[in-house]
Amino acid sequence: MTGDTPLISARSLGAVFDVSKPWLNRMLAMESKRFLTAVDTVDFDIPKGKTFALVGESGSGKSTIGRMIVGLQKPTSGQVLIDGEDFFAIKDQKRKLAMRRRIQMIFQSPYASLNPRWRVRHIIGEPIRAFELMPAGEVDKRVAELLDQVGLAKSDGEKFPHEFSGGQRQRIAIARALASNPEFIVCDEPTSALDVSVQSQVLNLMKTLQRELGLTYLFISHDLSVIRYMADEIGVLYLGRLVEVADRDSLFENPRHPYTRMLMDAAPHIDAFGRTAEIVSGEIPDPIDKPKGCSFHPRCTLTEDRCRQERPAVREFDGGKAKVACHLCTA
């Protein structure tokens, strides 16, 4: 990898799902196929050692992007580049396996992502065995090191997941993700199922591990306070499309897209008493039948005729530091 090549890149990434009824039902009802566009030509780069965050409402396509980036789901269109190489174009299975070792994922629910029938030492040691990273006799020693790294005891390896709290389970999930010595981790809402006090502990742990191990994160969340703490750069998703991408400080100090401002107004504020927030009517449209033009126009208070007819192109601001897909954005 050259110094200018991002560790991870998404290029015109798209995901379309066939949600049609069975063939016979469609024939009897004389209906055509129906397709849901979950991700729509998404582009972003993640430099090594940095955190790129995706934020948006439920159904905006955040988790679908995460699954495509780690290879759990093949894109309908576009590319996932790792060190500039298209991951899904690799044919040699050994090279593909070596590439997979470098990327891991922490899932949303610590209650569902751990096998309840396995002891913790087996759960954490599984990636080591799967990638054949060391002799079988050394796996337990490595598992003990990983448990210590995430703030758990060696003796915890003999327990089952149900014997731990939610925060401890997520620490186990983090240890499992670290077991293959990855360079890049997709964090899919890793703290949304946890209490606020436990959230801070897990987030601090992730920041510490990133600093010590040089990890790169794709961080997915709907919580703007978590995003602000974790991210270096933020992408705002609406109906599968990135409507705004900017560095953290720029986004929070000067949100340019109306949808970004809506998300910030809807988030809890410590000074919320007496504060007047802009009220946005309507709900997120049906992703199978998206509005013509700008997808956000049915909910936007600034809508003009152009917004209803023409899909806005992504434009750069501040010398390329911010990218916004809005006809009316001028600064």
VENHU-V577801 format. One record per pair of residues at least 12 apart in sequence whose C-alpha atoms are under 6 Angstrom apart, sorted by the first residue. I is the first residue (numbers start at 1). J is the second residue. Records with the same first field share a line. If there is no record, write none. Layout:
I = J + J
This chain:
1 = 83
6 = 45 + 46 + 47
7 = 47 + 48 + 82 + 83
8 = 45 + 46 + 81 + 82
9 = 44 + 45 + 80 + 81
10 = 43 + 44 + 79 + 80
11 = 43 + 78 + 79
12 = 41 + 42 + 43 + 78
13 = 41 + 42 + 77 + 78 + 79
14 = 39 + 40 + 41 + 75 + 76 + 77
15 = 38 + 39 + 75 + 76
16 = 36 + 37 + 38
17 = 35 + 36
18 = 35
19 = 34 + 35
20 = 33 + 34
36 = 287 + 288
38 = 61 + 240
39 = 61 + 240
40 = 240 + 241
48 = 216
49 = 214 + 215 + 216
50 = 216
51 = 216 + 217 + 218 + 231 + 232
52 = 218 + 231 + 233 + 234
53 = 218 + 219 + 220 + 231 + 234
54 = 220 + 234 + 235 + 236
55 = 221 + 222 + 236
56 = 222 + 236 + 237
60 = 237 + 238 + 239 + 240
61 = 240
101 = 180
102 = 182 + 183
103 = 182 + 184 + 185
104 = 177 + 185
105 = 185 + 186 + 187
106 = 187
107 = 188
108 = 188 + 189 + 190
110 = 169 + 170
116 = 161
119 = 158 + 159 + 160
120 = 157 + 159 + 160
121 = 157
124 = 176
127 = 180
128 = 180
146 = 175
150 = 171
167 = 198
183 = 215
184 = 215 + 216 + 217
185 = 217
186 = 217 + 218
187 = 219 + 220
188 = 220
189 = 220 + 221
232 = 247 + 248
233 = 246 + 247 + 248
234 = 246 + 247
243 = 324 + 325
244 = 323 + 324
245 = 322 + 323
246 = 321 + 322
265 = 277
281 = 299
282 = 299
293 = 307 + 308 + 309 + 310 + 311
294 = 307 + 311
312 = 325 + 326 + 327
313 = 325
